[in-house]
Amino acid sequence: MMATMQQIIVLANQKGGVGKTTTAINLAASLAAMEKRVLVVDCDPQANASSGLGIASDTGKGSIYEALFSPERITDAIYPSQLDYLDVVPSTPDLVGAELELVDRIGREFYLREALQNIGQGYEYILLDCPPSLGLVTVNALCAANALLVPLQCEYYALEGIAHLMRTYELVRKRLNPGLDFLGVVLTMFDRRNRLSTQVRNEVRNYFAGKAFETIIPRNVRLSEAPSYGKPALCYDHRSKGTQAYLALASELTRRYADAEKQNTEPVSA
Protein backbone atom coordinates (compact mmCIF):
# COMPACT_ATOMS: atom_id res chain seq x y z
CA MET A 1 0.00 0.00 0.00
CA MET A 2 1.47 3.36 -1.04
CA ALA A 3 2.18 5.80 1.78
CA THR A 4 0.15 9.00 1.54
CA MET A 5 3.32 11.06 1.82
CA GLN A 6 6.70 10.35 0.30
CA GLN A 7 9.30 10.11 3.05
CA ILE A 8 12.69 11.60 2.15
CA ILE A 9 15.15 10.64 4.87
CA VAL A 10 18.66 12.07 5.08
CA LEU A 11 21.25 9.95 6.89
CA ALA A 12 23.93 12.27 8.20
CA ASN A 13 26.80 12.33 10.67
CA GLN A 14 29.95 14.33 10.00
CA LYS A 15 31.98 11.72 11.91
CA GLY A 16 33.17 8.94 9.63
CA GLY A 17 33.03 5.24 10.40
CA VAL A 18 29.72 5.31 12.25
CA GLY A 19 27.87 2.87 10.00
CA LYS A 20 26.02 5.56 8.05
CA THR A 21 26.36 4.02 4.59
CA THR A 22 25.86 0.52 6.02
CA THR A 23 22.62 1.77 7.51
CA ALA A 24 21.52 3.45 4.27
CA ILE A 25 22.14 0.28 2.24
CA ASN A 26 20.63 -2.22 4.66
CA LEU A 27 17.69 -0.12 5.82
CA ALA A 28 16.80 0.45 2.17
CA ALA A 29 17.09 -3.28 1.40
CA SER A 30 14.96 -4.15 4.42
CA LEU A 31 12.25 -1.68 3.42
CA ALA A 32 12.34 -3.15 -0.10
CA ALA A 33 11.92 -6.63 1.39
CA MET A 34 8.72 -5.28 2.96
CA GLU A 35 7.63 -4.34 -0.59
CA LYS A 36 8.09 -0.62 -0.02
CA ARG A 37 9.27 1.26 -3.10
CA VAL A 38 12.68 2.67 -2.11
CA LEU A 39 15.27 4.88 -3.80
CA VAL A 40 18.80 5.35 -2.42
CA VAL A 41 20.48 8.57 -3.54
CA ASP A 42 24.23 8.37 -2.99
CA CYS A 43 25.41 11.88 -2.08
CA ASP A 44 28.94 10.84 -1.09
CA PRO A 45 31.75 11.13 -3.69
CA GLN A 46 33.27 7.95 -2.25
CA ALA A 47 30.22 6.19 -3.77
CA ASN A 48 30.21 3.40 -1.19
CA ALA A 49 26.42 3.14 -1.14
CA SER A 50 26.48 2.75 -4.93
CA SER A 51 29.09 -0.02 -4.96
CA GLY A 52 27.50 -1.65 -1.90
CA LEU A 53 24.30 -2.02 -3.92
CA GLY A 54 26.12 -3.36 -6.96
CA ILE A 55 26.20 -0.17 -9.05
CA ALA A 56 29.56 0.65 -10.66
CA SER A 57 30.67 4.30 -10.65
CA ASP A 58 31.73 4.21 -14.32
CA THR A 59 28.44 3.20 -15.91
CA GLY A 60 28.36 6.37 -18.00
CA LYS A 61 24.56 6.55 -17.80
CA GLY A 62 24.43 9.34 -15.23
CA SER A 63 24.89 10.08 -11.55
CA ILE A 64 23.77 12.46 -8.83
CA TYR A 65 26.49 14.89 -9.94
CA GLU A 66 24.90 15.43 -13.36
CA ALA A 67 21.44 15.55 -11.78
CA LEU A 68 22.44 18.39 -9.46
CA PHE A 69 23.17 20.69 -12.38
CA SER A 70 20.65 19.22 -14.84
CA PRO A 71 17.79 18.24 -12.51
CA GLU A 72 15.56 17.07 -15.36
CA ARG A 73 18.11 14.32 -16.04
CA ILE A 74 17.82 12.60 -12.67
CA THR A 75 15.48 9.91 -14.01
CA ASP A 76 18.25 8.90 -16.44
CA ALA A 77 20.49 8.21 -13.43
CA ILE A 78 18.14 5.77 -11.67
CA TYR A 79 19.45 2.20 -11.72
CA PRO A 80 17.69 -0.97 -10.58
CA SER A 81 19.31 -2.98 -7.79
CA GLN A 82 19.17 -6.72 -7.13
CA LEU A 83 15.98 -6.21 -5.15
CA ASP A 84 12.69 -5.63 -6.99
CA TYR A 85 11.58 -2.63 -4.95
CA LEU A 86 14.94 -0.88 -4.60
CA ASP A 87 16.56 1.57 -7.04
CA VAL A 88 19.72 3.68 -6.80
CA VAL A 89 20.95 7.05 -7.98
CA PRO A 90 24.72 6.50 -7.81
CA SER A 91 27.54 8.88 -7.03
CA THR A 92 30.96 9.32 -8.61
CA PRO A 93 34.21 11.01 -7.53
CA ASP A 94 33.13 13.98 -9.69
CA LEU A 95 30.82 14.98 -6.84
CA VAL A 96 33.85 16.34 -4.97
CA GLY A 97 33.76 19.30 -7.33
CA ALA A 98 30.13 20.10 -6.53
CA GLU A 99 31.10 21.84 -3.28
CA LEU A 100 33.14 24.44 -5.20
CA GLU A 101 30.74 24.69 -8.12
CA LEU A 102 27.77 25.42 -5.86
CA VAL A 103 29.43 28.11 -3.71
CA ASP A 104 28.59 31.07 -5.95
CA ARG A 105 25.23 29.79 -7.20
CA ILE A 106 21.96 31.47 -6.26
CA GLY A 107 19.83 29.09 -4.19
CA ARG A 108 22.85 26.82 -3.80
CA GLU A 109 21.19 24.88 -0.94
CA PHE A 110 18.26 23.70 -3.07
CA TYR A 111 19.82 22.01 -6.10
CA LEU A 112 19.20 18.49 -4.80
CA ARG A 113 15.63 19.35 -3.80
CA GLU A 114 14.92 20.50 -7.35
CA ALA A 115 16.39 17.30 -8.78
CA LEU A 116 14.30 15.08 -6.48
CA GLN A 117 11.14 16.96 -7.47
CA ASN A 118 11.62 15.54 -10.97
CA ILE A 119 11.33 11.97 -9.67
CA GLY A 120 7.65 12.21 -8.79
CA GLN A 121 5.80 10.09 -6.24
CA GLY A 122 6.88 6.64 -7.43
CA TYR A 123 8.81 5.90 -4.24
CA GLU A 124 7.53 5.60 -0.69
CA TYR A 125 10.98 6.15 0.80
CA ILE A 126 13.97 8.05 -0.57
CA LEU A 127 17.15 7.64 1.49
CA LEU A 128 19.93 10.21 1.06
CA ASP A 129 23.36 8.91 2.08
CA CYS A 130 25.60 11.88 2.91
CA PRO A 131 29.39 12.33 3.04
CA PRO A 132 31.02 12.51 6.49
CA SER A 133 31.01 16.32 6.52
CA LEU A 134 28.63 19.24 6.90
CA GLY A 135 29.48 20.83 3.56
CA LEU A 136 27.17 22.11 0.84
CA VAL A 137 26.22 18.66 -0.43
CA THR A 138 25.05 17.62 3.04
CA VAL A 139 23.20 20.92 3.46
CA ASN A 140 21.52 20.24 0.09
CA ALA A 141 20.41 16.85 1.41
CA LEU A 142 19.07 18.42 4.61
CA CYS A 143 17.11 20.94 2.53
CA ALA A 144 15.71 18.21 0.26
CA ALA A 145 14.57 15.87 3.04
CA ASN A 146 11.65 15.83 5.42
CA ALA A 147 13.41 13.79 8.11
CA LEU A 148 16.91 13.41 9.59
CA LEU A 149 18.18 10.02 10.79
CA VAL A 150 21.51 9.95 12.64
CA PRO A 151 23.49 6.69 12.81
CA LEU A 152 25.69 6.70 15.92
CA GLN A 153 28.31 4.11 16.79
CA CYS A 154 28.55 2.61 20.28
CA GLU A 155 32.07 3.84 20.91
CA TYR A 156 33.83 6.24 23.26
CA TYR A 157 33.51 9.36 21.11
CA ALA A 158 29.93 8.60 20.05
CA LEU A 159 28.47 11.95 21.02
CA GLU A 160 31.46 14.00 19.88
CA GLY A 161 30.38 16.31 17.10
CA ILE A 162 26.70 15.51 17.44
CA ALA A 163 26.07 18.91 19.03
CA HIS A 164 27.47 20.52 15.85
CA LEU A 165 25.26 18.36 13.65
CA MET A 166 22.19 19.23 15.71
CA ARG A 167 23.02 22.96 15.51
CA THR A 168 23.24 22.63 11.73
CA TYR A 169 19.92 20.78 11.73
CA GLU A 170 18.27 23.54 13.78
CA LEU A 171 19.67 26.26 11.50
CA VAL A 172 18.50 24.47 8.36
CA ARG A 173 15.08 23.90 9.90
CA LYS A 174 14.77 27.54 10.97
CA ARG A 175 16.07 29.25 7.85
CA LEU A 176 15.88 26.86 4.91
CA ASN A 177 13.64 23.82 5.46
CA PRO A 178 10.98 24.16 8.18
CA GLY A 179 9.55 20.79 7.13
CA LEU A 180 12.66 18.89 8.27
CA ASP A 181 11.87 16.71 11.30
CA PHE A 182 14.33 14.92 13.55
CA LEU A 183 13.45 11.26 13.07
CA GLY A 184 15.95 10.02 15.63
CA VAL A 185 19.19 8.18 16.34
CA VAL A 186 20.01 4.59 15.48
CA LEU A 187 22.83 3.00 17.45
CA THR A 188 25.31 0.91 15.43
CA MET A 189 28.28 -1.38 16.09
CA PHE A 190 26.90 -2.53 19.44
CA ASP A 191 28.94 -5.23 21.19
CA ARG A 192 27.07 -6.71 24.13
CA ARG A 193 30.34 -8.15 25.51
CA ASN A 194 31.74 -4.65 25.81
CA ARG A 195 30.67 -2.68 28.88
CA LEU A 196 31.42 0.57 27.05
CA SER A 197 28.79 -0.22 24.39
CA THR A 198 26.16 -0.53 27.09
CA GLN A 199 27.28 2.72 28.70
CA VAL A 200 27.11 4.56 25.37
CA ARG A 201 23.66 3.08 24.68
CA ASN A 202 22.36 4.33 28.02
CA GLU A 203 23.95 7.75 27.56
CA VAL A 204 22.50 8.18 24.07
CA ARG A 205 19.03 7.10 25.16
CA ASN A 206 19.21 9.62 28.00
CA TYR A 207 20.56 12.41 25.77
CA PHE A 208 18.05 11.75 22.98
CA ALA A 209 15.10 10.87 25.19
CA GLY A 210 12.32 9.40 23.05
CA LYS A 211 14.34 9.82 19.85
CA ALA A 212 16.65 6.80 20.02
CA PHE A 213 15.34 3.80 18.10
CA GLU A 214 14.75 0.69 20.19
CA THR A 215 16.43 -1.43 17.52
CA ILE A 216 20.21 -1.52 17.92
CA ILE A 217 22.54 -2.67 15.14
CA PRO A 218 25.18 -5.12 16.41
CA ARG A 219 28.79 -5.30 15.32
CA ASN A 220 28.54 -8.08 12.75
CA VAL A 221 31.04 -9.66 10.36
CA ARG A 222 28.42 -10.27 7.65
CA LEU A 223 27.53 -6.57 7.55
CA SER A 224 31.21 -5.79 6.94
CA GLU A 225 31.65 -8.48 4.28
CA ALA A 226 28.53 -7.85 2.20
CA PRO A 227 29.65 -4.57 0.47
CA SER A 228 32.71 -6.25 -1.02
CA TYR A 229 30.28 -8.49 -2.95
CA GLY A 230 28.17 -5.51 -4.03
CA LYS A 231 25.23 -6.73 -1.99
CA PRO A 232 23.21 -5.61 1.01
CA ALA A 233 23.49 -8.05 3.90
CA LEU A 234 19.97 -9.29 3.16
CA CYS A 235 21.18 -10.72 -0.17
CA TYR A 236 24.49 -11.94 1.27
CA ASP A 237 23.31 -13.71 4.43
CA HIS A 238 19.67 -13.18 5.34
CA ARG A 239 20.08 -15.14 8.58
CA SER A 240 22.87 -13.00 10.05
CA LYS A 241 22.26 -10.95 13.18
CA GLY A 242 23.07 -7.78 11.25
CA THR A 243 20.45 -8.54 8.60
CA GLN A 244 17.83 -9.34 11.22
CA ALA A 245 18.61 -6.11 13.08
CA TYR A 246 18.07 -3.99 9.96
CA LEU A 247 14.81 -5.81 9.20
CA ALA A 248 13.72 -4.93 12.74
CA LEU A 249 14.81 -1.31 12.22
CA ALA A 250 12.79 -1.07 9.00
CA SER A 251 9.76 -2.44 10.85
CA GLU A 252 10.20 0.07 13.66
CA LEU A 253 10.62 2.90 11.17
CA THR A 254 7.44 2.07 9.26
CA ARG A 255 5.52 1.72 12.55
CA ARG A 256 6.66 5.20 13.58
CA TYR A 257 5.38 6.66 10.35
CA ALA A 258 2.13 4.70 10.55
CA ASP A 259 1.54 5.87 14.12
CA ALA A 260 2.30 9.48 13.19
CA GLU A 261 -0.06 9.30 10.23
CA LYS A 262 -2.78 7.79 12.40
CA GLN A 263 -2.43 10.57 14.96
CA ASN A 264 -2.59 13.21 12.25
CA THR A 265 -5.73 11.74 10.67
CA GLU A 266 -7.68 10.94 13.82
CA PRO A 267 -10.43 13.47 14.50
CA VAL A 268 -9.81 15.79 17.46
CA SER A 269 -12.12 15.10 20.39
CA ALA A 270 -14.53 17.87 21.29
C-alpha positions as a Markdown table, in Angstrom:
| # | Residue | x | y | z |
|---|---|---|---|---|
| 1 | Met | 0.0 | 0.0 | 0.0 |
| 2 | Met | 1.5 | 3.4 | -1.0 |
| 3 | Ala | 2.2 | 5.8 | 1.8 |
| 4 | Thr | 0.1 | 9.0 | 1.5 |
| 5 | Met | 3.3 | 11.1 | 1.8 |
| 6 | Gln | 6.7 | 10.4 | 0.3 |
| 7 | Gln | 9.3 | 10.1 | 3.0 |
| 8 | Ile | 12.7 | 11.6 | 2.1 |
| 9 | Ile | 15.2 | 10.6 | 4.9 |
| 10 | Val | 18.7 | 12.1 | 5.1 |
| 11 | Leu | 21.2 | 9.9 | 6.9 |
| 12 | Ala | 23.9 | 12.3 | 8.2 |
| 13 | Asn | 26.8 | 12.3 | 10.7 |
| 14 | Gln | 30.0 | 14.3 | 10.0 |
| 15 | Lys | 32.0 | 11.7 | 11.9 |
| 16 | Gly | 33.2 | 8.9 | 9.6 |
| 17 | Gly | 33.0 | 5.2 | 10.4 |
| 18 | Val | 29.7 | 5.3 | 12.3 |
| 19 | Gly | 27.9 | 2.9 | 10.0 |
| 20 | Lys | 26.0 | 5.6 | 8.0 |
| 21 | Thr | 26.4 | 4.0 | 4.6 |
| 22 | Thr | 25.9 | 0.5 | 6.0 |
| 23 | Thr | 22.6 | 1.8 | 7.5 |
| 24 | Ala | 21.5 | 3.5 | 4.3 |
| 25 | Ile | 22.1 | 0.3 | 2.2 |
| 26 | Asn | 20.6 | -2.2 | 4.7 |
| 27 | Leu | 17.7 | -0.1 | 5.8 |
| 28 | Ala | 16.8 | 0.5 | 2.2 |
| 29 | Ala | 17.1 | -3.3 | 1.4 |
| 30 | Ser | 15.0 | -4.1 | 4.4 |
| 31 | Leu | 12.2 | -1.7 | 3.4 |
| 32 | Ala | 12.3 | -3.1 | -0.1 |
| 33 | Ala | 11.9 | -6.6 | 1.4 |
| 34 | Met | 8.7 | -5.3 | 3.0 |
| 35 | Glu | 7.6 | -4.3 | -0.6 |
| 36 | Lys | 8.1 | -0.6 | 0.0 |
| 37 | Arg | 9.3 | 1.3 | -3.1 |
| 38 | Val | 12.7 | 2.7 | -2.1 |
| 39 | Leu | 15.3 | 4.9 | -3.8 |
| 40 | Val | 18.8 | 5.3 | -2.4 |
| 41 | Val | 20.5 | 8.6 | -3.5 |
| 42 | Asp | 24.2 | 8.4 | -3.0 |
| 43 | Cys | 25.4 | 11.9 | -2.1 |
| 44 | Asp | 28.9 | 10.8 | -1.1 |
| 45 | Pro | 31.7 | 11.1 | -3.7 |
| 46 | Gln | 33.3 | 7.9 | -2.2 |
| 47 | Ala | 30.2 | 6.2 | -3.8 |
| 48 | Asn | 30.2 | 3.4 | -1.2 |
| 49 | Ala | 26.4 | 3.1 | -1.1 |
| 50 | Ser | 26.5 | 2.8 | -4.9 |
| 51 | Ser | 29.1 | 0.0 | -5.0 |
| 52 | Gly | 27.5 | -1.6 | -1.9 |
| 53 | Leu | 24.3 | -2.0 | -3.9 |
| 54 | Gly | 26.1 | -3.4 | -7.0 |
| 55 | Ile | 26.2 | -0.2 | -9.0 |
| 56 | Ala | 29.6 | 0.7 | -10.7 |
| 57 | Ser | 30.7 | 4.3 | -10.6 |
| 58 | Asp | 31.7 | 4.2 | -14.3 |
| 59 | Thr | 28.4 | 3.2 | -15.9 |
| 60 | Gly | 28.4 | 6.4 | -18.0 |
| 61 | Lys | 24.6 | 6.5 | -17.8 |
| 62 | Gly | 24.4 | 9.3 | -15.2 |
| 63 | Ser | 24.9 | 10.1 | -11.5 |
| 64 | Ile | 23.8 | 12.5 | -8.8 |
| 65 | Tyr | 26.5 | 14.9 | -9.9 |
| 66 | Glu | 24.9 | 15.4 | -13.4 |
| 67 | Ala | 21.4 | 15.6 | -11.8 |
| 68 | Leu | 22.4 | 18.4 | -9.5 |
| 69 | Phe | 23.2 | 20.7 | -12.4 |
| 70 | Ser | 20.6 | 19.2 | -14.8 |
| 71 | Pro | 17.8 | 18.2 | -12.5 |
| 72 | Glu | 15.6 | 17.1 | -15.4 |
| 73 | Arg | 18.1 | 14.3 | -16.0 |
| 74 | Ile | 17.8 | 12.6 | -12.7 |
| 75 | Thr | 15.5 | 9.9 | -14.0 |
| 76 | Asp | 18.3 | 8.9 | -16.4 |
| 77 | Ala | 20.5 | 8.2 | -13.4 |
| 78 | Ile | 18.1 | 5.8 | -11.7 |
| 79 | Tyr | 19.4 | 2.2 | -11.7 |
| 80 | Pro | 17.7 | -1.0 | -10.6 |
| 81 | Ser | 19.3 | -3.0 | -7.8 |
| 82 | Gln | 19.2 | -6.7 | -7.1 |
| 83 | Leu | 16.0 | -6.2 | -5.1 |
| 84 | Asp | 12.7 | -5.6 | -7.0 |
| 85 | Tyr | 11.6 | -2.6 | -4.9 |
| 86 | Leu | 14.9 | -0.9 | -4.6 |
| 87 | Asp | 16.6 | 1.6 | -7.0 |
| 88 | Val | 19.7 | 3.7 | -6.8 |
| 89 | Val | 21.0 | 7.1 | -8.0 |
| 90 | Pro | 24.7 | 6.5 | -7.8 |
| 91 | Ser | 27.5 | 8.9 | -7.0 |
| 92 | Thr | 31.0 | 9.3 | -8.6 |
| 93 | Pro | 34.2 | 11.0 | -7.5 |
| 94 | Asp | 33.1 | 14.0 | -9.7 |
| 95 | Leu | 30.8 | 15.0 | -6.8 |
| 96 | Val | 33.8 | 16.3 | -5.0 |
| 97 | Gly | 33.8 | 19.3 | -7.3 |
| 98 | Ala | 30.1 | 20.1 | -6.5 |
| 99 | Glu | 31.1 | 21.8 | -3.3 |
| 100 | Leu | 33.1 | 24.4 | -5.2 |
| 101 | Glu | 30.7 | 24.7 | -8.1 |
| 102 | Leu | 27.8 | 25.4 | -5.9 |
| 103 | Val | 29.4 | 28.1 | -3.7 |
| 104 | Asp | 28.6 | 31.1 | -6.0 |
| 105 | Arg | 25.2 | 29.8 | -7.2 |
| 106 | Ile | 22.0 | 31.5 | -6.3 |
| 107 | Gly | 19.8 | 29.1 | -4.2 |
| 108 | Arg | 22.8 | 26.8 | -3.8 |
| 109 | Glu | 21.2 | 24.9 | -0.9 |
| 110 | Phe | 18.3 | 23.7 | -3.1 |
| 111 | Tyr | 19.8 | 22.0 | -6.1 |
| 112 | Leu | 19.2 | 18.5 | -4.8 |
| 113 | Arg | 15.6 | 19.3 | -3.8 |
| 114 | Glu | 14.9 | 20.5 | -7.3 |
| 115 | Ala | 16.4 | 17.3 | -8.8 |
| 116 | Leu | 14.3 | 15.1 | -6.5 |
| 117 | Gln | 11.1 | 17.0 | -7.5 |
| 118 | Asn | 11.6 | 15.5 | -11.0 |
| 119 | Ile | 11.3 | 12.0 | -9.7 |
| 120 | Gly | 7.6 | 12.2 | -8.8 |
| 121 | Gln | 5.8 | 10.1 | -6.2 |
| 122 | Gly | 6.9 | 6.6 | -7.4 |
| 123 | Tyr | 8.8 | 5.9 | -4.2 |
| 124 | Glu | 7.5 | 5.6 | -0.7 |
| 125 | Tyr | 11.0 | 6.1 | 0.8 |
| 126 | Ile | 14.0 | 8.0 | -0.6 |
| 127 | Leu | 17.1 | 7.6 | 1.5 |
| 128 | Leu | 19.9 | 10.2 | 1.1 |
| 129 | Asp | 23.4 | 8.9 | 2.1 |
| 130 | Cys | 25.6 | 11.9 | 2.9 |
| 131 | Pro | 29.4 | 12.3 | 3.0 |
| 132 | Pro | 31.0 | 12.5 | 6.5 |
| 133 | Ser | 31.0 | 16.3 | 6.5 |
| 134 | Leu | 28.6 | 19.2 | 6.9 |
| 135 | Gly | 29.5 | 20.8 | 3.6 |
| 136 | Leu | 27.2 | 22.1 | 0.8 |
| 137 | Val | 26.2 | 18.7 | -0.4 |
| 138 | Thr | 25.0 | 17.6 | 3.0 |
| 139 | Val | 23.2 | 20.9 | 3.5 |
| 140 | Asn | 21.5 | 20.2 | 0.1 |
| 141 | Ala | 20.4 | 16.9 | 1.4 |
| 142 | Leu | 19.1 | 18.4 | 4.6 |
| 143 | Cys | 17.1 | 20.9 | 2.5 |
| 144 | Ala | 15.7 | 18.2 | 0.3 |
| 145 | Ala | 14.6 | 15.9 | 3.0 |
| 146 | Asn | 11.6 | 15.8 | 5.4 |
| 147 | Ala | 13.4 | 13.8 | 8.1 |
| 148 | Leu | 16.9 | 13.4 | 9.6 |
| 149 | Leu | 18.2 | 10.0 | 10.8 |
| 150 | Val | 21.5 | 10.0 | 12.6 |
| 151 | Pro | 23.5 | 6.7 | 12.8 |
| 152 | Leu | 25.7 | 6.7 | 15.9 |
| 153 | Gln | 28.3 | 4.1 | 16.8 |
| 154 | Cys | 28.5 | 2.6 | 20.3 |
| 155 | Glu | 32.1 | 3.8 | 20.9 |
| 156 | Tyr | 33.8 | 6.2 | 23.3 |
| 157 | Tyr | 33.5 | 9.4 | 21.1 |
| 158 | Ala | 29.9 | 8.6 | 20.0 |
| 159 | Leu | 28.5 | 12.0 | 21.0 |
| 160 | Glu | 31.5 | 14.0 | 19.9 |
| 161 | Gly | 30.4 | 16.3 | 17.1 |
| 162 | Ile | 26.7 | 15.5 | 17.4 |
| 163 | Ala | 26.1 | 18.9 | 19.0 |
| 164 | His | 27.5 | 20.5 | 15.9 |
| 165 | Leu | 25.3 | 18.4 | 13.6 |
| 166 | Met | 22.2 | 19.2 | 15.7 |
| 167 | Arg | 23.0 | 23.0 | 15.5 |
| 168 | Thr | 23.2 | 22.6 | 11.7 |
| 169 | Tyr | 19.9 | 20.8 | 11.7 |
| 170 | Glu | 18.3 | 23.5 | 13.8 |
| 171 | Leu | 19.7 | 26.3 | 11.5 |
| 172 | Val | 18.5 | 24.5 | 8.4 |
| 173 | Arg | 15.1 | 23.9 | 9.9 |
| 174 | Lys | 14.8 | 27.5 | 11.0 |
| 175 | Arg | 16.1 | 29.2 | 7.9 |
| 176 | Leu | 15.9 | 26.9 | 4.9 |
| 177 | Asn | 13.6 | 23.8 | 5.5 |
| 178 | Pro | 11.0 | 24.2 | 8.2 |
| 179 | Gly | 9.5 | 20.8 | 7.1 |
| 180 | Leu | 12.7 | 18.9 | 8.3 |
| 181 | Asp | 11.9 | 16.7 | 11.3 |
| 182 | Phe | 14.3 | 14.9 | 13.5 |
| 183 | Leu | 13.4 | 11.3 | 13.1 |
| 184 | Gly | 15.9 | 10.0 | 15.6 |
| 185 | Val | 19.2 | 8.2 | 16.3 |
| 186 | Val | 20.0 | 4.6 | 15.5 |
| 187 | Leu | 22.8 | 3.0 | 17.4 |
| 188 | Thr | 25.3 | 0.9 | 15.4 |
| 189 | Met | 28.3 | -1.4 | 16.1 |
| 190 | Phe | 26.9 | -2.5 | 19.4 |
| 191 | Asp | 28.9 | -5.2 | 21.2 |
| 192 | Arg | 27.1 | -6.7 | 24.1 |
| 193 | Arg | 30.3 | -8.1 | 25.5 |
| 194 | Asn | 31.7 | -4.6 | 25.8 |
| 195 | Arg | 30.7 | -2.7 | 28.9 |
| 196 | Leu | 31.4 | 0.6 | 27.0 |
| 197 | Ser | 28.8 | -0.2 | 24.4 |
| 198 | Thr | 26.2 | -0.5 | 27.1 |
| 199 | Gln | 27.3 | 2.7 | 28.7 |
| 200 | Val | 27.1 | 4.6 | 25.4 |
| 201 | Arg | 23.7 | 3.1 | 24.7 |
| 202 | Asn | 22.4 | 4.3 | 28.0 |
| 203 | Glu | 24.0 | 7.8 | 27.6 |
| 204 | Val | 22.5 | 8.2 | 24.1 |
| 205 | Arg | 19.0 | 7.1 | 25.2 |
| 206 | Asn | 19.2 | 9.6 | 28.0 |
| 207 | Tyr | 20.6 | 12.4 | 25.8 |
| 208 | Phe | 18.0 | 11.8 | 23.0 |
| 209 | Ala | 15.1 | 10.9 | 25.2 |
| 210 | Gly | 12.3 | 9.4 | 23.0 |
| 211 | Lys | 14.3 | 9.8 | 19.8 |
| 212 | Ala | 16.6 | 6.8 | 20.0 |
| 213 | Phe | 15.3 | 3.8 | 18.1 |
| 214 | Glu | 14.8 | 0.7 | 20.2 |
| 215 | Thr | 16.4 | -1.4 | 17.5 |
| 216 | Ile | 20.2 | -1.5 | 17.9 |
| 217 | Ile | 22.5 | -2.7 | 15.1 |
| 218 | Pro | 25.2 | -5.1 | 16.4 |
| 219 | Arg | 28.8 | -5.3 | 15.3 |
| 220 | Asn | 28.5 | -8.1 | 12.7 |
| 221 | Val | 31.0 | -9.7 | 10.4 |
| 222 | Arg | 28.4 | -10.3 | 7.6 |
| 223 | Leu | 27.5 | -6.6 | 7.5 |
| 224 | Ser | 31.2 | -5.8 | 6.9 |
| 225 | Glu | 31.7 | -8.5 | 4.3 |
| 226 | Ala | 28.5 | -7.9 | 2.2 |
| 227 | Pro | 29.6 | -4.6 | 0.5 |
| 228 | Ser | 32.7 | -6.3 | -1.0 |
| 229 | Tyr | 30.3 | -8.5 | -2.9 |
| 230 | Gly | 28.2 | -5.5 | -4.0 |
| 231 | Lys | 25.2 | -6.7 | -2.0 |
| 232 | Pro | 23.2 | -5.6 | 1.0 |
| 233 | Ala | 23.5 | -8.1 | 3.9 |
| 234 | Leu | 20.0 | -9.3 | 3.2 |
| 235 | Cys | 21.2 | -10.7 | -0.2 |
| 236 | Tyr | 24.5 | -11.9 | 1.3 |
| 237 | Asp | 23.3 | -13.7 | 4.4 |
| 238 | His | 19.7 | -13.2 | 5.3 |
| 239 | Arg | 20.1 | -15.1 | 8.6 |
| 240 | Ser | 22.9 | -13.0 | 10.0 |
| 241 | Lys | 22.3 | -10.9 | 13.2 |
| 242 | Gly | 23.1 | -7.8 | 11.2 |
| 243 | Thr | 20.4 | -8.5 | 8.6 |
| 244 | Gln | 17.8 | -9.3 | 11.2 |
| 245 | Ala | 18.6 | -6.1 | 13.1 |
| 246 | Tyr | 18.1 | -4.0 | 10.0 |
| 247 | Leu | 14.8 | -5.8 | 9.2 |
| 248 | Ala | 13.7 | -4.9 | 12.7 |
| 249 | Leu | 14.8 | -1.3 | 12.2 |
| 250 | Ala | 12.8 | -1.1 | 9.0 |
| 251 | Ser | 9.8 | -2.4 | 10.8 |
| 252 | Glu | 10.2 | 0.1 | 13.7 |
| 253 | Leu | 10.6 | 2.9 | 11.2 |
| 254 | Thr | 7.4 | 2.1 | 9.3 |
| 255 | Arg | 5.5 | 1.7 | 12.5 |
| 256 | Arg | 6.7 | 5.2 | 13.6 |
| 257 | Tyr | 5.4 | 6.7 | 10.3 |
| 258 | Ala | 2.1 | 4.7 | 10.5 |
| 259 | Asp | 1.5 | 5.9 | 14.1 |
| 260 | Ala | 2.3 | 9.5 | 13.2 |
| 261 | Glu | -0.1 | 9.3 | 10.2 |
| 262 | Lys | -2.8 | 7.8 | 12.4 |
| 263 | Gln | -2.4 | 10.6 | 15.0 |
| 264 | Asn | -2.6 | 13.2 | 12.2 |
| 265 | Thr | -5.7 | 11.7 | 10.7 |
| 266 | Glu | -7.7 | 10.9 | 13.8 |
| 267 | Pro | -10.4 | 13.5 | 14.5 |
| 268 | Val | -9.8 | 15.8 | 17.5 |
| 269 | Ser | -12.1 | 15.1 | 20.4 |
| 270 | Ala | -14.5 | 17.9 | 21.3 |
